[in-house]
Amino acid sequence: MLKAVLSRKNLSENDEFYSCIRDLVESGSVAHLKDFSHHLGTSRFQHCLNVSYYNFLVCRKLGLDARAGARAGLLHDFFFYNRRDCKKSNIRFHACAHPMIAFENAAELFPISELESDMIVCHMWPITKNFPRHRETFVITFVDKFCAVAEIAATAVNRARKRG
């Protein structure tokens, strides 16, 4: 069952959302993101799914391209290394470098529209110098941060419940 943080819905049963990302989710490459930790107790796959779902909802509510929002959300952190090991590797300044790495990885495997490209490459603005060119890109920058905070908070709450 695919679930987003703060949601009880099975996302694979939401035809409108799932039809946007089905080919990506069923790809072994995207599934490989489950092997990487991202925010505390959240896998990179789960984080990307969270961003995909909430990005889809916000874009749809604002009358923006919800399909591109869902796809870019799922691919925005499409990289295959442990970001905590960046100091030990050649990848310096992870926050600035990973959007381009994610885009390059995604573009090798999937058709990426210009809008999706902007959303992936610019999702770390204003930390990166890549200024968003589309309204959907501003949305993903905020949704990504919202999901990170929600994931960290959910993990903290779950840990507190287990302790007592």
C-alpha positions, 0 to 999 in steps of 0.5 A: 500500500502506498501512503503519504505522511499525514494521510490514511489514503491508499494512493494506488487507489487514487486513480487521478493521482496514480495514473500520473506516476504509475510508470515511475512507481513501477520502475525498478529504478524508482523502487531502488530509492527505498534502499536509502534513508532520507529524513530520520525514519523516512526512506528517499522513496517515501519522501519522494512519494510524499512530495509527489502526492502533496505537490499533486494536490496543491497544483490541482487546487491552484489550477496548475499542472498537477500531472507534472507536479506529481511526476517531478515530486517523485523524481526530485530526489532521484539520486543513489548515494547516501547524502550523509556521506557527501563529505567523504565523497566527491559530491560537495555541497549536496544541497546545491548539487543533488537537484541536477544529479536527480534531473540527469538520472531521471532524464536518462530513464524517463521522458521529462518535460521542460516543466518537470525539468524546471521543478526538479532542477530548481526545487532547492531554490533559494539555496541554489542559484537556479531561479524557478521559471514556473509557478509549479516550481515555486509550489514544489519548493514549499511542498518539499520543505513541508514534507521534510518537516512532516516526516521528521515530526511524524518520526519524533511522535512515533518514537515518543509513543514507543517510549511511553 
